[in-house]
Amino acid sequence: MSAVFRHELKLYFRSLTAYVFGAFLLVAVGIGSMLYNLSYAVSNFEYVFSYGSLAFVVIVPILTMRVIAEERKQKTDQLLYSLPITTTEVVIGKFLALLVVFAIPLCIVGIYPLIFMQYGDVYIPTSYGTMIAFFVMGAALLALGIFISSLTDNQGFAAGIGIAVILFNYFSVSLSEYVSSTAFGSVVAFLVIIILIWALIRHITKNETLAYGTAFALIALLVIVYWFKADLLEGLLPQIMTTLSLFDRFSVFINGVFDWTGIVYYLSFIVFFLFLSVQSLEKRRYN
């Protein structure tokens, strides 16, 4: 795992990827500081991260698009399978390298509250608590990016899908207000989700029986619930969209509350998508 970690880290810093990522993040936080803290003479540094979180929509897919997709394109993933380490160690090594690339510019941002303290009262626990949450949320998005990269050998496609998924998650709370809250509307939306799950299982496992079996089981469950307990589906989809939003949970930290349930959710999100990434690579190894 350490060999994969060092190799990935060298690749990032030998190319422009790490520098572009760091510069973009610093610019986003810097603009937020200028627009909010300096323009309005406000010392609440935690609000600056709301500007930085929007930058994730672009910088995370750019950073993660090549993690596995490039390996698959150049067929160098076959070398990874020949190493005396497990697929889990390969994925974790790549993920840790991404975390280091993310942490370096964030350490520079960590100096900002100390600078602002010279010109006003900055509540340090809230500022650094929000920074910790910002880092964990970024790690969750990086795990999502790794999984998307594992599904294709096309970097551009991986980046495009990543931007679309993260952008949807960013605006999911706003979009939930326009989603039908009726039981029938929820059924239609869940049918679309089931189709996406079917396609994902079929792509990862190449197992038609498992993909169709899972889809039919979910459709049967949906029909049963709609037939016998339709009221359970009313308003369910908007509620799910709000609950699954990474960015909505982050707003709690910005408002000065260190929400441990949010941290647990981010960590669970990381484990889930790293697990899916491992399964995607494992299936390719055995194929």
Rosetta blueprint (number, residue, H / E / L):
1 M L
2 S H
3 A H
4 V H
5 F H
6 R H
7 H H
8 E H
9 L H
10 K H
11 L H
12 Y H
13 F H
14 R H
15 S L
16 L L
17 T H
18 A H
19 Y H
20 V H
21 F H
22 G H
23 A H
24 F H
25 L H
26 L H
27 V H
28 A H
29 V H
30 G H
31 I H
32 G H
33 S H
34 M H
35 L H
36 Y H
37 N H
38 L H
39 S L
40 Y L
41 A L
42 V L
43 S L
44 N L
45 F H
46 E H
47 Y H
48 V H
49 F H
50 S H
51 Y H
52 G H
53 S H
54 L H
55 A H
56 F H
57 V H
58 V H
59 I H
60 V H
61 P H
62 I H
63 L H
64 T H
65 M L
66 R L
67 V L
68 I L
69 A H
70 E H
71 E H
72 R H
73 K H
74 Q L
75 K L
76 T L
77 D H
78 Q H
79 L H
80 L H
81 Y H
82 S H
83 L L
84 P L
85 I L
86 T L
87 T H
88 T H
89 E H
90 V H
91 V H
92 I H
93 G H
94 K H
95 F H
96 L H
97 A H
98 L H
99 L H
100 V H
101 V H
102 F H
103 A H
104 I H
105 P H
106 L H
107 C H
108 I H
109 V H
110 G L
111 I L
112 Y H
113 P H
114 L H
115 I H
116 F H
117 M L
118 Q L
119 Y L
120 G L
121 D L
122 V L
123 Y L
124 I H
125 P H
126 T H
127 S H
128 Y H
129 G H
130 T H
131 M H
132 I H
133 A H
134 F H
135 F H
136 V H
137 M H
138 G H
139 A H
140 A H
141 L H
142 L H
143 A H
144 L H
145 G H
146 I H
147 F H
148 I H
149 S H
150 S H
151 L L
152 T L
153 D L
154 N L
155 Q H
156 G H
157 F H
158 A H
159 A H
160 G H
161 I H
162 G H
163 I H
164 A H
165 V H
166 I H
167 L H
168 F H
169 N H
170 Y H
171 F L
172 S H
173 V H
174 S H
175 L H
176 S H
177 E L
178 Y L
179 V L
180 S L
181 S L
182 T L
183 A H
184 F H
185 G H
186 S H
187 V H
188 V H
189 A H
190 F H
191 L H
192 V H
193 I H
194 I H
195 I H
196 L H
197 I H
198 W H
199 A H
200 L H
201 I H
202 R H
203 H H
204 I H
205 T H
206 K L
207 N L
208 E H
209 T H
210 L H
211 A H
212 Y H
213 G H
214 T H
215 A H
216 F H
217 A H
218 L H
219 I H
220 A H
221 L H
222 L H
223 V H
224 I H
225 V H
226 Y H
227 W H
228 F H
229 K L
230 A H
231 D H
232 L H
233 L H
234 E L
235 G L
236 L H
237 L H
238 P H
239 Q H
240 I H
241 M H
242 T H
243 T H
244 L L
245 S L
246 L H
247 F H
248 D H
249 R H
250 F H
251 S H
252 V H
253 F H
254 I H
255 N L
256 G L
257 V L
258 F L
259 D L
260 W H
261 T H
262 G H
263 I H
264 V H
265 Y H
266 Y H
267 L H
268 S H
269 F H
270 I H
271 V H
272 F H
273 F H
274 L H
275 F H
276 L H
277 S H
278 V H
279 Q H
280 S H
281 L H
282 E H
283 K H
284 R H
285 R H
286 Y H
287 N L
